[in-house]
């Protein structure tokens, strides 16, 4: 899981942009922050009125920092940080922000969210960019050419990247890049049996009319949806 670093005070801005009135739906709710990273967003959920917040991530260093942050703000009781879902956990709200494109086994991840969802709860997923977007390869830090992940073979991109990163990655999988296209995401959601009550596709440069064309995979820059159990 890959949490996101937020500028303090703006932790919920992006969620509110793609999910209108999102903050209002947190009051007195149990919230699961899936891919919580350093805990900025988890703390913001609590400050927005959530009754209980569980932050989950696979990065223990990030979890330790998140726990320290919550403790320093006197939020030990309402916020818990874990590296695996507690058995029997049921949440009113589950949030996955800017992580889904990194889940190699995304179907299993979504199934775990589904298992933790209260029958009347909601899963909010928003991620960017999907794989075929101009910067879907996450290589913008060293290459200004868009669609590099499509134009060049994987090993060529990885070898070029190695000149700027010394993490010994040899594949997209090593980089936790799941090649999560819009179509792939849609298939995963459909197979899960969850109901998509809201879907928003934002295109590059505000050209949202492209989402209605066969070219949408190459221009949709953010995918946001609300999922429910459908029961």
N, C-alpha and C positions, 0 to 999 in steps of 0.2 A: 504494500500500500504506500501511496505517496501523498503525504499531506501537503498543504500549501502554506507558504509564509504570507501573512497578511500585514498590511500597515495598520497599526493599532488604531482602533476607532472605525475602521472600514471593513471589518471582518464579514459583515453580512450584506454589504452593498451589492456584490455580484449575484448572490442568491436572490435578493429582492428585485434585481433587474430582470431576471429570467423567470422568477416565480412571484407574481404580484401578491402582495399582502402576506408574504412568507412569514415575516416576523410575528404577525398576529396569531399565526397557528402554533406558536411555541408555548403559549401560556399554559402552565400547569401540566405540561406533557413530559413523557419520558422520551428522550432523544438519543439516537445512536449516531455518532459522528464517525462514519466509516472511512478510515484513512485520515485520522485526526492530525497526524504530524506533530507539531510542537504545541498543539492545544489552543491556539489563538481562537479558532472558530468554536471549539467546545466551550471555552470561557464565555464567548459572546452569546452562545445559546442560553447559558445559565443566566447571564445578565439580562437577556431579553424575556426571561420569565419561565424558562423550562424548570420543571420540578426536579428532574434528574437527567444527567447527561452521562453517557458512557462513550468514551473515546477509544477507538481501536486502531492499532497500527502494528506493523511487523518490525518497525525500527525502535529497538529498545532505548537507544540514546534519545530519540525524539520523545518517547513516552516518559522517560525520566525528567526531561526538561519540561514537558507538559504538566507533570505532577507537581514539579517545583513551582511552576507558574500559578497553578490553581491554589496551592498551599499558601503562597505569598499573598494571595488575594482573599484568603479565608474561605475558600470554596471546596475544602476537602470533602465535606459531606455530600453535596449535591453532584459532584463530578468524580468519576472513576475512570482511570486509564488502564487498558488491558491489551494483551497481545493475542487474545482469542476470546470468542464470544462465550459469556457465562451460560451454562446450561439452563434452559427454560426461560431465557430472557425474552420478554415481549415489549416492543416499543411502539409508541404512537407515531413517531416521526423517525425516519432513517434518512440520512443525508450522505451522499457520495459526491463530493465536488472535486473536479480535476484529478480524478484517479482512474476512472474506468478504462481509459485508453492504455493503462499500464497493467491491467489484470490479464495475465497470460491464460489462466483458466477462469475466464469471466463467467461461464455458466455456473461453476461451483460457487464463485463469489456471490452471484446474484441469488443462488439457492440459499446461501447462508443468510443473506439479508431477508429473504422471504420467510425463512424459518423464525427469524426474530421479529417479524412484523405482527402487530396486533391485527385481528381481523378487520378492524375499522381504521387501521393506520394507513400511512402514506410513505412511499419511498420517493425521495427527490434525488434524481441523478442529473448532473450537468458536467460535461467534460469537453475539453478542447485542446488541440484540434483533432478531429478524426483523421484516420490514416491518409486518405487521398486529398486532404486539404493542402493548400500551398506549403504549409510548414508542418505537415503531419509527421515528418520524420524527426522532429525536435532537434534539427541540426542548425537552426538559425544562429546559434552562438558563434559559429565559425564559417558558415556559408550563406551568402545573400541570395543564392539561386533558389527560387521556389520549386516545389515538387522534386527535390533532389532524390527522395526515396523512390520515385517512380522512374526518373530519367536514367538512373545509374544502378548497376547491380549492388546487392547488399554489401558484398565484401569490399567493393570500391569505396562506398560511403564509410564503412567501418574503418578502413585503412586511413582514409583522409581524416576522420575524426580522431584517430589515435595520435595525430600530431598535436592535438589540443587537449586531450584528456588521457591521463595515465592510469586508467582503471582496468586495463587489460581486457576490455570487452571484445568479443570476437563475433558477435551476432546481435541482431535486434532483440532477440530473446534475452541476452545478457543485460540489455539496457531496459528490460521490462517494457518493451514496446510491443503491444499485442496486435498491431495492425488492425485496430478497431475502426472499421469503416462504418458509415451510416447503415448500410445494408446488413453488415455483420451484427451490429448492435440490435437492429430490428429483429433479426432472426433469433437472437439470444432471448430477447424479451418475449417473443411469441412462443418459443418453446418452454419458457418458464411457467406459462399459464397465468401470469400476472396480467392485469388489465391496465392498458395505457390510457389514462384519463386526460392526459395533456401531453402534447409533443410540440416542441419549438425547435426549429432549425434556423440558425443565424448564419448568413453567408458573409464572405469576405467583402470588405469595403461597403457594407450595407446593401449589397445587391441581392436582397432577399427574394426577388422574383426568380432567381436561378434555382431556388429549391423546388420549383414546379417543373423543371426541365430535366432531360436525361443527363445533363451535365452536373447535376447537384452534388455528386460525390466529390467533384473537384473543387467545389466552392463553398460547401457548408463548412463553416469554421467552428461551430459550437452546436452540440446536441444537448437538449434539456428536456426531461420528461418527468411526469408524475405517475407512479405506478401504485395500484391498489390490488388487494387480494381478489377483488371481483365477486366476493361472497356477500 
